[in-house]
Amino acid sequence: MSRLEERYRRVLRLLPVGYRRQWEDDMVAAFLETLQTGDAETDEYLADHGRPSLAEVASVMSLAVRLRIGGADAPPRPYAWGQAVRLAVLTGVLLQAVMATAGLAITLWLYGALSWLPAPTSEWVLVPPASSWQATLNLAGYAWLPAFLALVLGHRRVAQAVAAVAVVPQAVAVAVEQATGPAPLTVTPWALLLIELALLVAMSAVHSDAAPVARRPWLLALPIGILAVPVPLFLAQATMPALRLLDWPGMCCVLVAVAMAVNLVASRSPLRTLPWSLALVLLAAAALALRIATLPDIGAQVQRTALLTTAAGQIVAVLAVGVPLAVVAFRALRHLPPVPSAEEPHRTDS
């Protein structure tokens, strides 16, 4: 076996075992054949010093993701994981859209544009943007709403492009502010940005081979989410100072803990609710990572004792519900058939 073949087989280890067992030799042979030049000296040099190209490695990685995040015709386990990732992505984008829409509504309310609502109390102070760049950032954040609608309606590439309008300016702003601002470096902006970037990339899981998104429930979830979460919370925070201890990472922990508890209580068949159970486990992991990553910033605040105590309670709540749910979900996952051999090899150059 030449070194080139060894290197390519090493790259193919990214693929699922069942698929690799069936098609590894054919894929290696096809790859080595494409590198044949007809010149013995050149072929010998490539056999010792050649490497898979970056495009080939990226193609194998893409294939590995597609096989593990299965579409509608995928084997049971990849399909369950695929549905779980897609549900988690849709939920994450929904939450961003809910907060963006609620933020826009509250801004209009503070400006007096919603005259049919009660006037805001003195607790609510509208701080105008300090610059045109800040105003642009505020507007860019609203892009999560059309991104969510595009994703639900089946236009994934459009959704990613629109979501990038919200993420990219924020990334630039965080980098510039953290590098040149007078305040010390903080973790929270980077953690929030990382979550948004991960969400932007993960939207690729909602691909054309996946089962179609059930549009009606997700479209109904947007106004229900706005009425059920951010608007009551913001109004309560205006009159109950104690609720201001609940920051964005804390809110994510509370929401995912409640959702997991409902899933555990209401689920009578773990196999039927498996995609949602796995999706909630993924969301819980993201919420925990965000909560833990932002703990150093809490220690620098005036109310650090109360905030740290609240954050610890949020972590305990997510773990207390998330661990049992993960156990139930992975037990159900093991009851599904393993990944069978594919019927035909997938091209890695697509």
C-alpha positions, 0 to 999 in steps of 0.5 A, spaced: 500 500 500 502 506 497 503 512 502 498 516 498 493 510 499 494 510 506 492 518 506 486 517 502 484 511 507 485 515 513 481 521 510 475 515 509 475 514 516 470 520 517 465 516 513 460 511 517 463 504 518 458 500 514 458 505 508 466 505 508 466 497 509 462 497 503 465 502 498 472 504 501 476 499 496 472 502 490 472 509 492 480 508 493 481 505 487 477 510 483 481 516 487 488 513 485 485 512 478 484 519 477 491 521 479 494 516 474 498 521 469 501 515 464 508 517 466 511 512 471 516 517 474 511 522 476 506 516 478 511 513 483 512 520 486 505 521 487 504 514 490 510 516 495 508 524 496 501 525 493 496 527 498 488 528 497 486 535 495 483 540 499 477 539 495 477 531 495 477 532 503 472 537 503 467 532 499 469 526 503 467 531 509 460 533 506 459 526 504 460 524 512 455 529 514 450 527 509 450 520 511 450 521 518 445 527 518 440 522 513 434 525 509 428 522 508 430 515 505 436 514 510 437 508 514 433 509 521 439 511 525 442 517 521 434 519 519 433 520 527 439 524 528 438 528 521 431 529 524 434 531 531 439 536 528 434 539 523 429 540 529 434 543 533 436 548 528 429 550 526 428 551 534 434 555 534 432 560 528 425 560 531 428 563 537 432 568 534 426 570 530 422 570 536 427 575 539 428 579 533 420 580 532 419 582 539 425 586 540 422 590 533 415 590 537 418 593 543 422 598 539 416 601 536 412 601 542 417 605 546 417 610 540 410 611 541 408 607 534 403 602 537 398 607 541 393 602 542 398 599 547 399 602 554 404 607 554 411 605 557 413 606 564 419 610 567 423 603 567 423 603 560 428 608 557 429 608 549 437 609 548 438 611 541 443 608 537 450 612 538 452 612 531 449 610 524 453 603 525 450 601 531 443 603 528 445 598 522 447 593 527 440 593 530 437 593 523 441 587 521 439 583 527 432 583 525 434 579 519 433 572 523 425 573 522 425 573 514 431 567 515 426 563 519 421 564 514 425 562 508 428 556 512 421 554 513 418 555 506 424 550 504 429 556 501 435 554 505 440 557 501 436 564 501 435 563 509 443 562 510 444 568 506 439 572 510 441 570 516 449 572 514 446 579 514 445 578 521 451 574 523 457 578 519 456 585 521 455 582 529 462 579 528 465 585 525 462 589 531 464 584 536 471 583 534 472 591 533 469 593 540 473 587 543 480 589 540 479 597 541 474 598 546 476 601 553 472 595 556 476 589 558 475 583 554 469 579 555 467 572 553 459 573 552 459 577 546 464 571 543 460 566 546 453 568 543 457 570 536 459 562 536 452 560 537 449 564 531 455 562 527 454 555 529 446 556 527 448 559 520 452 553 518 448 548 521 442 550 517 445 546 511 442 540 515 435 542 512 437 540 505 433 538 499 434 530 501 431 531 508 423 530 509 419 537 508 418 541 514 411 542 516 410 549 515 404 550 519 406 548 526 412 552 525 409 558 522 404 558 528 410 557 533 412 564 531 407 568 534 405 563 539 413 564 541 412 571 541 406 572 546 408 566 550 416 568 552 419 575 550 413 580 551 411 577 558 418 577 560 420 584 558 414 587 561 415 583 567 422 585 568 420 592 567 416 592 574 419 586 577 427 588 578 428 581 581 427 578 574 433 582 571 437 576 574 435 572 568 439 574 562 439 571 555 443 564 557 439 563 563 433 564 559 435 559 554 437 554 560 430 555 563 426 554 556 430 548 554 429 545 561 422 546 561 421 543 554 425 537 556 421 536 562 414 536 558 418 531 553 419 526 559 412 527 562 408 527 555 412 522 552 409 515 552 413 512 546 420 514 546 421 511 539 416 516 536 419 522 540 426 520 539 428 526 534 425 531 538 428 528 544 435 528 541 434 535 538 432 537 546 439 534 548 443 538 543 439 544 545 441 543 552 448 542 550 448 548 547 445 552 552 449 549 558 455 551 554 453 558 553 451 558 560 458 556 563 462 560 558 459 566 560 460 565 568 467 569 568 463 575 566 458 574 571 463 574 576 465 581 574 458 584 575 456 588 582 450 583 583 455 577 582 453 573 588 446 573 586 447 572 579 452 566 580 447 563 584 442 563 579 446 561 574 448 555 578 441 553 579 440 554 571 445 549 570 443 544 575 436 544 572 438 543 565 442 537 568 437 534 572 432 534 566 437 533 561 441 527 563 434 523 564 432 525 557 439 523 554 439 516 557 432 515 554 433 518 548 440 514 547 436 507 549 431 508 544 436 510 539 440 503 540 433 499 538 433 502 531 437 498 526 444 500 525 446 503 519 446 498 513 450 498 507 449 503 502 446 500 495 450 504 491 456 509 492 456 516 493 460 521 489 465 525 493 466 530 487 459 533 488 
